């Protein structure tokens, strides 16, 4: 395997961490919300990223990318139904480009014609690439992992927002299902995980932030890090403010009483360790909110100084006027022909896209980013004498989907870094083995969302979602504890499907889409559908447990649920029945 290992000239280490995730959309709509989301991401992000990695390998480089593939996304990419749907999607995009070409040719719109032919070639190449992989994106990621070019991490099984789930059993199930699914699909257990929304909560006496009518009062909760440690996960990633921001609660805390309730509880109950170190995102630390004796988990921190250069559409590279504009599309085919032009330009003022100019900008931006990385790491080394790490985590879909030229930018950055003697690319697990951190820090509760706290997922528009989720968590735990050892195969099968519906109900995507208005109606519908399916399955389970026969209609409903939401074949009722290592009384 080609290596980027340097000698004693190495002054710092770098890694991109790409978080690949989409909610479960198979059998739940197509356009504008549904399977087209998944097909778009596969064509514009996942296949291009694989292509970039292979091209770098062919050049004799090892990119050492860290990619987290959420279990629910991995399940979808491995599903034969997706594979058929994706091929159909690509054929439609090719035909749409051909129809655009006919019109542009007719009206002598030569630059638009050049771009429509580009789209035809792009989607045909995607189809050919997919076929060359034997329609197996997961298999190719696994191959690149086994060859040492990628490190694959996992995530919460359905991207459940762990700090707001009301039961430790739910957090446990998210982690255990993630490890089991990842191991089955990628052939080895993950070493690291991406906490959904980078959201963390330490151990403390917790109270539900919304009133679901249960009158549960306060009760002890384990820290999210404890579940990682118990299930063999060595590290996770947090936002800069969680490491360095201390008591920062976020700008929205005064607007929502539910946020203040959570923050006040955490401040009052969470044990704090004395810290005499100056915390920096240039090194991993250990985190433990558990009693002594449990293995701490390492935490890497997002670098904020480089983050803005890529995240920001206004101040970062994606806002460059030459890049392809995401929002303006030509219908009915949906292809994009216009450039960003300027961040102030509305859709009517977008200029035509020039592909060659945009690619030229990726070279310049990539070289600039590589230099920024070099300067930051060398500066840290000069001050401390230590070779620090710069961890650059992003949503994978930013590259290729939201920022069409993003994969090419990644390629240029990694090429540029390969020529810089002072910087070495690395995987997070390799760096953990290299530095073996010993310093333990206390992390406050928070996320990488707006305000650094839970605002996006808990606000006046989403309170109602948690009032539905919390009683379902309690009911699932009750039924799992009562029947997990039953020898009635039908009862166990129904309860396992109910557990799947609960996990899909708990996806943080629904609150995110509601709060951002990105697809509010779809998110509200999906959450309501999983809630209703869960309740119906509970009725069936209790009927079977009571010795009653199910009707033909009830069996049909159960069968349809299994076909529609076929995820997590490893699911185990024991995960929901009780917490493996309970919180102290």
URGIWO-V770137 format. One record per residue. N is the residue number from 1. SS is DSSP state (hx for helix, st for strand, lp for the rest). PSI is psi in degrees with one decimal (* if undefined). OMEGA is omega as a letter, one per 40 degrees, with the letter a starting at -180 (NA if undefined). Layout:
n = (N;N)
ss = (SS;SS)
psi = (PSI;PSI)
omega = (OMEGA;OMEGA)
This chain:
n = (1;2;3;4;5;6;7;8;9;10;11;12;13;14;15;16;17;18;19;20;21;22;23;24;25;26;27;28;29;30;31;32;33;34;35;36;37;38;39;40;41;42;43;44;45;46;47;48;49;50;51;52;53;54;55;56;57;58;59;60;61;62;63;64;65;66;67;68;69;70;71;72;73;74;75;76;77;78;79;80;81;82;83;84;85;86;87;88;89;90;91;92;93;94;95;96;97;98;99;100;101;102;103;104;105;106;107;108;109;110;111;112;113;114;115;116;117;118;119;120;121;122;123;124;125;126;127;128;129;130;131;132;133;134;135;136;137;138;139;140;141;142;143;144;145;146;147;148;149;150;151;152;153;154;155;156;157;158;159;160;161;162;163;164;165;166;167;168;169;170;171;172;173;174;175;176;177;178;179;180;181;182;183;184;185;186;187;188;189;190;191;192;193;194;195;196;197;198;199;200;201;202;203;204;205;206;207;208;209;210;211;212;213;214;215;216;217;218;219;220;221;222;223;224;225;226;227;228;229;230;231;232;233;234;235;236;237;238;239;240;241;242;243;244;245;246;247;248;249;250;251;252;253;254;255;256;257;258;259;260;261;262;263;264;265;266;267;268;269;270;271;272;273;274;275;276;277;278;279;280;281;282;283;284;285;286;287;288;289;290;291;292;293;294;295;296;297;298;299;300;301;302;303;304;305;306;307;308;309;310;311;312;313;314;315;316;317;318;319;320;321;322;323;324;325;326;327;328;329;330;331;332;333;334;335;336;337;338;339;340;341;342;343;344;345;346;347;348;349;350;351;352;353;354;355;356;357;358;359;360;361;362;363;364;365;366;367;368;369;370;371;372;373;374;375;376;377;378;379;380;381;382;383;384;385;386;387;388;389;390;391;392;393;394;395;396;397;398;399;400;401;402;403;404;405;406;407;408;409;410;411;412;413;414;415;416;417;418;419;420;421;422;423;424;425;426;427;428;429;430;431;432;433;434;435;436;437;438;439;440;441;442;443;444;445;446;447;448;449;450;451;452;453;454;455;456;457;458;459;460;461;462;463;464;465;466;467;468;469;470;471;472;473;474;475;476;477;478;479;480;481;482;483;484;485;486;487;488;489;490;491;492;493;494;495;496;497;498;499;500;501;502;503;504;505;506;507;508;509;510;511;512;513;514;515;516;517;518;519;520;521;522;523;524;525;526;527;528;529;530;531;532;533;534;535;536;537;538;539;540;541;542;543;544;545;546;547;548;549;550;551;552;553;554;555;556;557;558;559;560;561;562;563;564;565;566;567;568;569;570;571;572;573;574;575;576;577;578;579;580;581;582;583;584;585)
ss = (lp;lp;lp;lp;lp;lp;lp;lp;lp;lp;lp;st;st;st;st;st;st;st;st;st;lp;lp;lp;lp;lp;lp;lp;lp;lp;lp;lp;lp;lp;lp;hx;hx;hx;hx;hx;hx;hx;hx;hx;hx;hx;hx;hx;hx;hx;hx;hx;hx;hx;hx;hx;hx;hx;hx;lp;lp;lp;lp;lp;lp;st;st;st;st;st;lp;hx;hx;hx;hx;hx;hx;hx;lp;lp;hx;hx;hx;hx;hx;hx;hx;hx;hx;hx;hx;hx;hx;hx;hx;hx;hx;hx;hx;hx;hx;hx;hx;hx;hx;hx;hx;lp;lp;lp;hx;hx;hx;hx;hx;hx;hx;hx;hx;hx;hx;hx;hx;hx;hx;hx;hx;hx;hx;hx;hx;hx;hx;lp;lp;lp;lp;hx;hx;hx;hx;hx;hx;hx;hx;hx;hx;lp;lp;lp;st;st;st;st;st;st;lp;lp;lp;lp;st;lp;hx;hx;hx;lp;lp;lp;hx;hx;hx;hx;hx;hx;hx;hx;hx;hx;hx;hx;hx;hx;hx;hx;hx;hx;hx;lp;lp;lp;lp;lp;st;st;st;lp;hx;hx;hx;lp;st;lp;lp;lp;st;st;st;lp;lp;lp;lp;lp;lp;lp;lp;lp;lp;lp;lp;st;st;st;lp;lp;hx;hx;hx;hx;hx;hx;hx;lp;lp;lp;lp;st;st;st;st;lp;hx;hx;hx;hx;hx;lp;lp;lp;lp;lp;lp;lp;lp;lp;lp;lp;lp;hx;hx;hx;hx;hx;hx;hx;hx;hx;hx;hx;hx;hx;lp;lp;lp;lp;lp;lp;lp;lp;lp;lp;lp;lp;lp;lp;lp;st;st;st;lp;lp;lp;lp;lp;lp;lp;lp;lp;st;st;st;st;st;st;lp;hx;hx;hx;hx;hx;hx;hx;hx;lp;lp;lp;lp;lp;hx;hx;hx;lp;lp;lp;lp;st;lp;lp;lp;lp;lp;st;lp;lp;lp;lp;st;lp;lp;st;st;lp;lp;lp;lp;lp;lp;lp;hx;hx;hx;lp;lp;st;lp;lp;hx;hx;hx;hx;hx;hx;hx;hx;hx;hx;hx;hx;hx;hx;hx;hx;hx;hx;hx;hx;hx;hx;hx;hx;hx;hx;hx;hx;hx;hx;lp;lp;lp;st;st;st;st;st;st;st;st;hx;hx;hx;st;lp;lp;lp;st;lp;lp;hx;hx;hx;hx;hx;hx;hx;hx;hx;hx;hx;hx;hx;lp;lp;lp;lp;st;st;st;lp;lp;hx;hx;hx;hx;hx;hx;hx;hx;lp;lp;lp;lp;st;st;lp;lp;lp;lp;st;lp;lp;lp;hx;hx;hx;lp;lp;lp;lp;lp;lp;lp;lp;lp;lp;hx;hx;hx;hx;hx;hx;hx;hx;hx;hx;hx;hx;hx;hx;hx;hx;hx;hx;hx;hx;hx;lp;lp;lp;lp;lp;hx;hx;hx;hx;hx;hx;hx;hx;hx;hx;hx;hx;hx;hx;hx;hx;hx;lp;st;hx;hx;hx;hx;hx;hx;hx;hx;hx;lp;lp;lp;hx;hx;hx;hx;hx;hx;hx;hx;hx;hx;hx;hx;hx;hx;hx;hx;hx;hx;hx;hx;hx;hx;hx;hx;hx;hx;lp;lp;lp;lp;lp;lp;hx;hx;hx;hx;hx;hx;hx;hx;hx;hx;hx;hx;hx;lp;lp;lp;lp;lp;lp;lp;lp;lp;hx;hx;hx;hx;lp;lp;lp;lp;lp;lp;lp;lp)
psi = (129.3;147.9;149.4;12.7;127.8;-165.8;-149.9;-5.2;-11.5;122.7;-6.4;165.6;150.9;144.2;138.2;138.1;116.9;123.2;104.4;116.2;138.1;148.5;168.7;117.9;-10.0;133.9;17.2;57.6;165.0;-61.9;141.6;-10.9;126.6;-137.4;-22.7;-30.1;-47.6;-42.2;-40.6;-47.1;-37.9;-42.8;-37.9;-19.1;-58.8;-47.1;-44.5;-36.7;-41.7;-42.3;-43.5;-44.7;-45.8;-37.2;-40.3;-39.1;-42.0;-27.0;-0.1;15.0;156.8;110.7;-24.3;40.2;144.2;120.7;125.4;121.8;111.9;143.4;-39.1;-31.7;-43.9;-41.5;-39.9;-43.5;-26.1;-8.0;131.0;-31.4;-40.7;-43.9;-41.5;-44.2;-39.8;-43.1;-39.0;-41.3;-45.3;-39.3;-40.2;-40.3;-36.2;-46.0;-38.7;-40.6;-39.8;-39.6;-40.4;-40.3;-41.1;-42.4;-43.3;-37.5;-43.0;-39.3;11.8;37.6;81.8;-39.6;-36.8;-37.0;-41.1;-39.2;-36.6;-35.9;-33.5;-45.3;-39.9;-44.9;-39.2;-48.8;-28.7;-39.5;-37.7;-41.6;-43.2;-41.0;-46.9;-42.0;-39.6;-25.1;7.3;35.8;24.9;81.5;-42.1;-42.6;-37.2;-40.1;-39.6;-39.9;-44.5;-34.0;-48.5;-26.6;-7.9;9.2;-24.6;148.3;126.7;123.9;172.1;-168.7;174.0;139.5;-51.2;19.6;35.0;140.2;95.3;-40.4;-22.2;-10.3;140.0;-11.4;138.4;-29.6;-34.6;-42.0;-44.0;-44.4;-38.4;-40.3;-46.3;-40.6;-35.7;-49.2;-42.9;-44.7;-45.3;-45.5;-41.1;-43.8;-31.9;-0.2;-5.1;153.1;142.7;149.6;-26.9;165.8;151.7;114.5;128.9;128.0;20.9;36.1;126.4;146.9;128.0;176.6;136.6;171.7;117.6;151.3;140.5;132.4;-11.1;152.1;109.5;11.8;6.5;-22.4;42.4;-24.2;-158.9;146.7;153.4;137.2;142.7;155.6;148.0;-35.8;-29.1;-39.5;-33.1;-48.5;-44.4;-23.6;23.7;14.9;129.5;-23.1;159.7;-178.2;139.8;165.4;158.3;-42.4;-29.0;-32.4;-44.9;-13.1;-9.6;-114.8;11.4;123.8;-10.5;152.8;-13.1;0.7;-31.0;-13.3;-26.1;115.8;-34.3;-35.4;-40.0;-36.4;-48.3;-43.7;-41.7;-39.2;-46.1;-43.9;-35.6;-38.2;-28.5;127.2;136.4;137.2;147.3;130.0;123.3;17.0;152.5;111.0;141.0;143.1;-1.0;-0.3;148.9;151.8;174.1;144.2;133.7;119.0;16.4;165.8;159.0;143.6;-22.7;137.5;126.5;162.8;141.8;152.3;130.9;153.9;135.7;135.0;115.4;-27.3;-36.2;-21.7;-43.7;-30.4;-24.6;-38.7;-38.3;123.6;-16.8;-44.5;-9.9;-177.2;-40.9;-18.7;-0.2;131.6;-19.3;-17.7;159.6;131.0;133.3;-34.8;-35.0;118.6;152.8;122.1;153.0;-10.1;-25.6;10.1;156.0;133.0;6.6;152.9;162.5;-39.2;-66.1;158.0;-20.2;-16.4;131.1;178.6;-33.4;-21.7;7.7;132.4;165.6;145.5;137.4;109.0;-44.1;-37.9;-40.5;-43.4;-36.2;-35.8;-32.3;-36.0;-48.4;-46.4;-39.8;-42.8;-38.8;-43.9;-42.4;-39.5;-39.2;-44.2;-47.7;-48.2;-42.0;-44.2;-39.1;-37.1;-43.3;-41.7;-42.0;-34.4;-34.6;-18.6;5.5;149.2;100.4;178.0;142.9;111.1;120.8;85.8;139.3;156.8;129.5;-35.6;-13.1;-36.2;106.3;-43.8;-66.5;-40.1;97.9;-36.9;3.1;-45.2;-37.3;-36.7;-46.6;-43.6;-44.2;-37.5;-48.4;-35.1;-46.4;-41.7;-30.8;-18.8;-1.9;112.0;-27.6;-9.8;133.9;131.4;150.0;162.0;160.2;-39.3;-37.0;-39.9;-35.2;-43.4;-32.3;-43.9;-22.1;71.5;149.3;-17.1;128.2;133.2;155.7;129.7;135.4;173.0;142.3;-172.9;-175.3;15.6;178.7;127.8;-5.8;5.7;-145.2;8.6;-45.8;-31.8;-9.5;102.9;-174.1;-18.4;-17.7;-2.0;-42.8;-29.9;-39.1;-29.2;-23.6;-39.1;-44.9;-47.3;-31.4;-39.0;-47.8;-42.2;-39.7;-42.2;-41.6;-47.9;-38.9;-42.4;-36.4;-33.8;5.5;-26.7;12.8;146.4;11.0;104.9;-37.9;-43.2;-47.0;-41.7;-42.5;-43.6;-35.2;-37.5;-36.6;-38.7;-39.2;-44.6;-38.9;-44.3;-38.1;-35.4;-35.3;1.9;130.4;-14.4;-34.3;-46.6;-38.8;-46.1;-32.4;-47.1;-35.5;-4.3;17.6;-40.0;57.7;-48.7;-42.5;-44.4;-43.6;-39.0;-45.7;-44.6;-41.6;-38.3;-45.4;-34.3;-46.2;-42.0;-40.5;-47.2;-39.4;-40.4;-34.4;-43.2;-45.2;-43.0;-44.3;-31.5;-45.9;-42.2;-28.5;3.9;8.9;154.2;141.8;145.6;168.2;-40.5;-40.1;-39.4;-35.0;-41.6;-45.3;-44.7;-40.3;-38.7;-44.1;-37.8;-41.7;-42.0;69.8;82.8;160.2;65.2;-17.2;-0.8;139.0;126.2;-25.0;-28.0;-31.0;-20.0;-36.8;159.3;128.5;-43.4;93.4;157.5;149.6;143.9;*)
omega = (i;a;i;a;i;a;a;i;a;i;i;a;a;i;i;i;a;a;a;a;i;i;i;a;a;a;i;i;a;a;e;a;a;a;i;i;a;i;i;a;i;a;a;a;a;i;i;i;i;i;i;i;a;i;i;i;i;i;i;a;i;a;a;i;i;a;i;i;a;a;a;i;i;i;a;a;i;a;a;i;i;a;i;a;a;i;i;i;a;i;i;a;i;i;i;i;i;i;i;a;i;a;a;i;a;a;i;i;a;i;i;i;i;a;i;i;i;a;i;i;a;a;i;i;i;i;i;i;a;i;a;i;a;i;a;i;i;i;i;i;i;i;i;i;a;i;i;a;i;i;a;i;i;a;i;a;i;a;i;a;a;a;a;i;a;a;i;i;i;i;i;a;i;a;a;i;i;a;a;a;i;a;i;a;a;i;i;a;i;i;a;i;i;i;a;a;a;a;a;i;i;i;i;i;a;i;a;a;i;a;i;i;a;a;a;a;i;i;a;i;i;i;i;a;a;a;i;a;a;a;i;i;a;a;i;a;i;i;a;a;a;i;a;a;i;a;a;a;i;a;a;a;a;a;a;a;a;i;a;i;a;a;i;i;a;a;a;a;a;i;a;i;i;a;i;a;i;a;a;i;a;a;i;i;i;i;i;i;a;i;a;i;i;a;i;i;i;i;i;a;i;i;a;a;i;a;a;a;a;a;a;i;a;a;a;a;a;i;i;a;a;a;a;i;a;a;a;a;i;a;e;a;i;i;a;a;a;a;i;i;i;a;i;a;i;a;a;a;a;i;a;a;i;a;a;i;a;i;i;i;i;i;a;a;i;i;i;a;i;i;i;i;i;a;a;a;i;i;i;i;a;a;a;a;a;i;a;i;i;a;a;a;i;i;a;a;i;a;i;a;i;i;a;a;a;i;i;i;i;a;a;i;a;i;a;a;i;a;a;a;a;a;i;i;a;i;a;a;i;a;i;i;a;a;i;a;a;a;i;i;i;i;i;i;i;a;i;i;a;a;i;a;a;a;a;a;i;a;a;i;a;i;a;a;a;i;i;a;a;i;i;i;a;a;i;a;i;a;i;i;a;a;a;a;a;i;i;a;a;i;i;a;i;a;i;i;i;i;i;a;i;a;i;i;a;i;i;a;a;i;i;a;i;a;a;a;a;i;a;a;a;a;i;i;a;a;i;a;i;i;a;i;i;a;i;i;i;i;i;a;a;i;i;i;i;i;a;i;i;i;i;a;a;i;i;i;i;i;i;i;a;i;a;a;a;i;i;i;a;a;a;a;i;i;a;a;a;i;a;i;a;i;i;a;NA)
